[in-house]
Amino acid sequence: MSSRAEQKLKTRRALMDAALSQLSADRGFGSLSLREVAREAGIAPTSFYRHFSELDELGLALVDEGGVALRQLMRQARKRIARNGSAISTSVDTFMEYLGNNANLFRLMLRERTGVSKPFRTAIQAEIDHFVTELADDLRRIAEEEKRPIHDGRLVAEAMVTLVFNQGAEALDATAREREILKAKLKTELRMILLGSQTLARSLRS
């Protein structure tokens, strides 16, 4: 890669980091301005357009990055699950690890999931759908390996992801102790969903 291309990537990254750094519990993406993002990144506002056509395009790039980062972490979690066998516990711990390292990315996805921007809503729903699909495949595979059938793996995955996102919203600004309590609660709730699906599968077969 040429030094010019490398510099362009570095500036693009700086813009994305600048936007993320200005998000908080009290400030959403919609309140950011192109000028302040450019200033935080250390470039002139006119230079912004060499990297993104508008601020929303930058936001969509962040949504994509957040979804990819979460899926990569969960794929790593599968390897950890294979070693210790605790799928729900390992997955929740991995998600909370993601939350700790990507709090503002998750804030962005939470807020814009139901925001006014249709492109944002569509992009975030696509990321959630990817996550649900991978989780549903995992649930079916584990059910077959353990010979404990579940009823409608896709629906189970959707319920689990909805629950995880909701609890994640609570965990964002929680203290370390509060987050541990939330983790324990989330693990129990996910086990209840899974057990209910297994029970339903058995009842429908009998």
VMD Tcl script that draws the C-alpha trace (Angstrom):
set ca {
  {0.00 0.00 0.00}
  {1.35 3.44 -0.91}
  {2.04 6.03 1.78}
  {-0.74 8.18 0.34}
  {-3.25 5.33 0.64}
  {-2.05 4.62 4.16}
  {-2.51 8.26 5.12}
  {-6.01 8.25 3.69}
  {-6.90 5.19 5.79}
  {-5.40 6.82 8.89}
  {-7.45 9.97 8.35}
  {-10.61 7.96 7.75}
  {-9.93 6.10 10.98}
  {-9.31 9.38 12.80}
  {-12.68 10.70 11.65}
  {-14.48 7.58 12.84}
  {-12.70 7.72 16.20}
  {-13.48 11.43 16.50}
  {-17.20 10.80 16.01}
  {-17.17 7.90 18.48}
  {-15.34 9.90 21.13}
  {-18.11 12.52 21.15}
  {-20.92 10.05 21.77}
  {-22.09 9.53 25.34}
  {-25.11 8.60 27.42}
  {-26.35 12.17 26.88}
  {-25.35 12.71 23.28}
  {-26.40 10.76 20.20}
  {-24.99 10.65 16.68}
  {-27.70 12.96 15.34}
  {-26.38 15.84 17.42}
  {-22.87 15.70 15.95}
  {-21.76 18.22 13.34}
  {-19.37 17.62 10.47}
  {-17.25 20.57 11.57}
  {-16.69 19.36 15.11}
  {-15.91 15.81 13.96}
  {-13.37 17.16 11.47}
  {-11.86 19.45 14.09}
  {-11.54 16.58 16.57}
  {-9.83 14.50 13.86}
  {-7.42 17.36 13.15}
  {-8.46 18.07 9.56}
  {-10.23 20.88 7.74}
  {-14.01 20.42 7.29}
  {-13.61 20.47 3.50}
  {-11.19 17.52 3.74}
  {-13.95 15.43 5.32}
  {-15.52 14.91 1.89}
  {-12.45 13.06 0.63}
  {-13.41 10.24 2.97}
  {-17.20 10.36 3.42}
  {-19.93 11.95 1.34}
  {-21.79 13.03 4.49}
  {-21.81 12.45 8.23}
  {-24.41 9.67 7.94}
  {-22.05 7.68 5.71}
  {-19.48 7.84 8.50}
  {-22.14 6.64 10.94}
  {-23.03 3.70 8.70}
  {-19.35 2.74 8.54}
  {-19.34 2.70 12.35}
  {-22.45 0.49 12.42}
  {-20.74 -1.95 10.06}
  {-17.61 -1.92 12.21}
  {-19.61 -2.54 15.37}
  {-21.46 -5.49 13.87}
  {-18.30 -7.06 12.45}
  {-16.45 -6.65 15.76}
  {-19.25 -8.35 17.68}
  {-19.50 -11.27 15.25}
  {-15.73 -11.78 15.32}
  {-15.75 -11.85 19.11}
  {-18.60 -14.36 19.17}
  {-16.73 -16.57 16.71}
  {-13.80 -16.53 19.12}
  {-16.26 -17.40 21.88}
  {-17.21 -20.56 20.01}
  {-13.65 -21.78 20.39}
  {-13.81 -21.06 24.11}
  {-17.16 -22.86 24.30}
  {-15.59 -25.91 22.64}
  {-13.01 -25.99 25.46}
  {-15.22 -25.45 28.51}
  {-18.66 -26.43 27.23}
  {-20.58 -23.52 28.80}
  {-22.23 -21.87 25.80}
  {-24.46 -19.33 27.55}
  {-21.96 -18.32 30.23}
  {-19.12 -17.89 27.73}
  {-21.31 -15.99 25.27}
  {-22.55 -13.55 27.92}
  {-19.02 -12.96 29.23}
  {-17.85 -12.34 25.65}
  {-20.68 -9.90 24.97}
  {-19.94 -7.96 28.13}
  {-16.28 -7.86 27.09}
  {-17.39 -6.35 23.77}
  {-19.55 -3.84 25.62}
  {-16.65 -2.76 27.80}
  {-14.40 -2.17 24.80}
  {-16.99 -0.73 22.39}
  {-19.44 1.18 24.57}
  {-20.01 4.07 22.16}
  {-20.37 1.76 19.16}
  {-23.10 -0.09 21.02}
  {-24.73 3.20 22.04}
  {-24.84 4.17 18.37}
  {-26.47 0.88 17.38}
  {-29.00 1.03 20.21}
  {-30.08 4.59 19.49}
  {-30.19 4.42 15.71}
  {-31.95 1.04 15.70}
  {-35.19 2.92 16.35}
  {-34.08 6.34 15.10}
  {-35.50 8.51 12.34}
  {-32.91 7.52 9.72}
  {-34.10 4.62 7.57}
  {-30.58 3.82 6.25}
  {-29.37 3.51 9.85}
  {-32.32 1.33 10.86}
  {-31.83 -0.90 7.82}
  {-28.08 -1.26 8.40}
  {-28.47 -2.07 12.09}
  {-31.26 -4.57 11.42}
  {-28.99 -6.27 8.87}
  {-26.25 -6.59 11.51}
  {-28.75 -8.00 14.01}
  {-30.04 -10.45 11.40}
  {-26.47 -11.65 10.75}
  {-26.00 -12.18 14.47}
  {-29.33 -14.00 14.85}
  {-28.55 -16.28 11.90}
  {-25.17 -17.29 13.30}
  {-26.64 -17.85 16.77}
  {-29.51 -19.94 15.37}
  {-26.99 -22.14 13.52}
  {-25.00 -22.57 16.73}
  {-28.10 -23.47 18.74}
  {-29.16 -26.09 16.21}
  {-25.67 -27.58 16.08}
  {-25.38 -27.78 19.87}
  {-28.88 -29.25 20.13}
  {-27.93 -32.01 17.68}
  {-24.61 -32.71 19.40}
  {-26.21 -32.90 22.85}
  {-29.32 -34.69 21.53}
  {-31.55 -32.09 23.17}
  {-33.79 -30.74 20.37}
  {-35.06 -27.17 20.50}
  {-38.22 -25.77 18.97}
  {-37.65 -23.17 16.23}
  {-33.96 -22.29 16.57}
  {-34.42 -19.02 14.68}
  {-37.13 -17.82 17.06}
  {-35.04 -18.81 20.07}
  {-32.08 -16.87 18.64}
  {-34.24 -13.79 18.04}
  {-35.53 -13.89 21.63}
  {-32.01 -14.25 22.98}
  {-30.57 -11.42 20.89}
  {-33.42 -9.08 21.87}
  {-32.83 -9.89 25.53}
  {-29.06 -9.41 25.22}
  {-29.47 -6.04 23.52}
  {-31.91 -4.84 26.17}
  {-29.66 -5.94 29.03}
  {-26.67 -4.47 27.21}
  {-28.39 -1.09 27.27}
  {-28.67 -1.36 31.05}
  {-25.08 -2.52 31.43}
  {-23.58 0.39 29.49}
  {-23.51 2.82 32.39}
  {-23.59 0.27 35.21}
  {-20.92 -0.01 37.88}
  {-18.67 -3.08 37.91}
  {-20.83 -4.69 40.62}
  {-24.09 -3.81 38.84}
  {-22.70 -5.30 35.63}
  {-21.86 -8.57 37.41}
  {-25.43 -8.74 38.72}
  {-26.76 -8.07 35.22}
  {-24.53 -10.79 33.78}
  {-25.83 -13.35 36.27}
  {-29.42 -12.29 35.56}
  {-28.89 -12.46 31.80}
  {-27.38 -15.95 31.98}
  {-30.38 -17.17 33.97}
  {-32.86 -15.57 31.55}
  {-31.12 -17.08 28.52}
  {-31.13 -20.52 30.14}
  {-34.86 -20.12 30.78}
  {-35.46 -19.35 27.09}
  {-33.38 -22.35 26.03}
  {-35.01 -24.69 28.55}
  {-38.46 -23.52 27.47}
  {-37.61 -24.27 23.85}
  {-36.31 -27.73 24.74}
  {-39.43 -28.43 26.80}
  {-41.69 -27.28 23.96}
  {-39.81 -29.45 21.47}
  {-40.32 -32.52 23.71}
  {-44.01 -31.78 24.25}
  {-44.68 -31.41 20.53}
  {-43.00 -34.75 19.83}
  {-45.00 -36.67 22.47}
}
mol new
graphics top color blue
foreach p $ca { graphics top sphere $p radius 0.5 }
foreach p [lrange $ca 0 end-1] q [lrange $ca 1 end] { graphics top cylinder $p $q radius 0.2 }
display resetview
